[in-house]
Amino acid sequence: MSNLLDSVDLRTQLVGENRLELLIFQLNTSQLFAINVFKVKEVVKLPHLHILPGSHPNICGVANIRGLSIPVIDLRYSVGMRAIERNEDCNLIITEYNRTIQGFLVGQVMNIVNMTWKDIQPPPSQVGKENFLTAITKIEREGMVRLVSIIDVEKVLAQIIDYDVQVSADVLDQKLVEQMPGRKILIVDDSSTARAQIRDTLAQFGLEVIEKSDGLKALTMLKQWCDEGKNIHDEILMMFTDAEMPEMDGYKLTHEVRNDPRMNDLFIALNTSLSGSFNEAMVKKVGCNRFISKFQPDRLVEVVQDRLREVLGFEFVD
């Protein structure tokens, strides 16, 4: 199974071209599920699990993988189904999200598919706000068109990890904090959990948030403002964008903004759960101003303060 994840360098070429690769798997049902390959470190057959009494019910044990103790999450149980029945088809998908490593217990792992973000659609609104999907897509398999559900892993993890939105006092510059109320910030992310974390963090300082669930929706709004003759800097202070999203990813969104002279100096921070070293290179390639990993309230506010310093002038904080 490890050979599925070879040639990562080739996959990095897809990013910035509004393309992605999905790892397709099952949860011991005929339904197909997926996560982005860039968040996957490796896939292994289910090893022996050590039970931890008192752990969260979604955690079915701890696996020892190459000397690391990795918590294992029953993905089937976490998304509202019965706990997975362990058998010879079970696999462990080792992932890295938000600077943490965890394993997801799944059924059969099928293959990797190369797709464009334009082929990835948000889940239907009728499924409700409590679903665990960020998007859906379709693939052809065995002569049939099959629906694939893309898991909102951040929402799954939020059931286990309490994402704090409190900001450390020593991070705050009170002169800048006084300037925050009423200023607007655009956040672009397909995960409702991630949007809520940013919104709740920034709302403590009177900052107003405009939310968009994918890059295309954000770009359409920004272009509409420009078409109406509005100055982009009068509308928003800055934009936080996720990397991977349906319709248009954050790299493509940034590229489009940078190539529109009406808004090419918009301050853009890439806020993502993908690996840091990779994104630091992509930030330089597409022209983001900053890169921060998700669920770091101190870093969020630090970036906003840095942007305010630019807007107000360095002498303001002398």
Rosetta blueprint (number, residue, H / E / L):
1 M L
2 S H
3 N H
4 L H
5 L H
6 D L
7 S L
8 V H
9 D H
10 L H
11 R H
12 T H
13 Q L
14 L L
15 V L
16 G L
17 E L
18 N L
19 R E
20 L E
21 E E
22 L E
23 L E
24 I E
25 F E
26 Q E
27 L L
28 N L
29 T L
30 S L
31 Q L
32 L E
33 F E
34 A E
35 I E
36 N E
37 V H
38 F H
39 K H
40 V E
41 K E
42 E E
43 V E
44 V E
45 K E
46 L L
47 P L
48 H L
49 L L
50 H E
51 I L
52 L L
53 P L
54 G L
55 S L
56 H L
57 P L
58 N L
59 I E
60 C E
61 G E
62 V E
63 A E
64 N E
65 I E
66 R L
67 G L
68 L E
69 S E
70 I E
71 P E
72 V E
73 I E
74 D E
75 L H
76 R H
77 Y H
78 S H
79 V L
80 G L
81 M L
82 R L
83 A L
84 I L
85 E L
86 R L
87 N L
88 E L
89 D L
90 C L
91 N E
92 L E
93 I E
94 I E
95 T E
96 E E
97 Y E
98 N L
99 R L
100 T E
101 I E
102 Q E
103 G E
104 F E
105 L E
106 V E
107 G L
108 Q L
109 V E
110 M E
111 N E
112 I E
113 V E
114 N E
115 M E
116 T E
117 W H
118 K H
119 D H
120 I L
121 Q E
122 P L
123 P L
124 P L
125 S H
126 Q H
127 V H
128 G L
129 K L
130 E L
131 N L
132 F L
133 L E
134 T E
135 A E
136 I E
137 T E
138 K E
139 I E
140 E E
141 R E
142 E L
143 G L
144 M E
145 V E
146 R E
147 L E
148 V E
149 S E
150 I E
151 I E
152 D L
153 V H
154 E H
155 K H
156 V H
157 L H
158 A H
159 Q L
160 I L
161 I L
162 D L
163 Y L
164 D L
165 V L
166 Q L
167 V L
168 S L
169 A H
170 D H
171 V H
172 L L
173 D L
174 Q H
175 K H
176 L H
177 V H
178 E L
179 Q L
180 M L
181 P L
182 G L
183 R L
184 K E
185 I E
186 L E
187 I E
188 V E
189 D L
190 D L
191 S L
192 S H
193 T H
194 A H
195 R H
196 A H
197 Q H
198 I H
199 R H
200 D H
201 T H
202 L H
203 A H
204 Q L
205 F L
206 G L
207 L L
208 E E
209 V E
210 I E
211 E E
212 K E
213 S L
214 D L
215 G H
216 L H
217 K H
218 A H
219 L H
220 T H
221 M H
222 L H
223 K H
224 Q H
225 W H
226 C H
227 D H
228 E L
229 G L
230 K L
231 N L
232 I H
233 H H
234 D H
235 E H
236 I L
237 L L
238 M E
239 M E
240 F E
241 T E
242 D L
243 A L
244 E L
245 M L
246 P L
247 E L
248 M L
249 D L
250 G H
251 Y H
252 K H
253 L H
254 T H
255 H H
256 E H
257 V H
258 R H
259 N L
260 D L
261 P L
262 R L
263 M L
264 N L
265 D L
266 L L
267 F L
268 I E
269 A E
270 L E
271 N E
272 T E
273 S L
274 L L
275 S L
276 G H
277 S H
278 F H
279 N H
280 E H
281 A H
282 M H
283 V H
284 K H
285 K H
286 V H
287 G L
288 C L
289 N L
290 R E
291 F E
292 I E
293 S E
294 K L
295 F L
296 Q L
297 P H
298 D H
299 R H
300 L H
301 V H
302 E H
303 V H
304 V H
305 Q H
306 D H
307 R H
308 L H
309 R H
310 E H
311 V H
312 L H
313 G L
314 F H
315 E H
316 F H
317 V H
318 D L
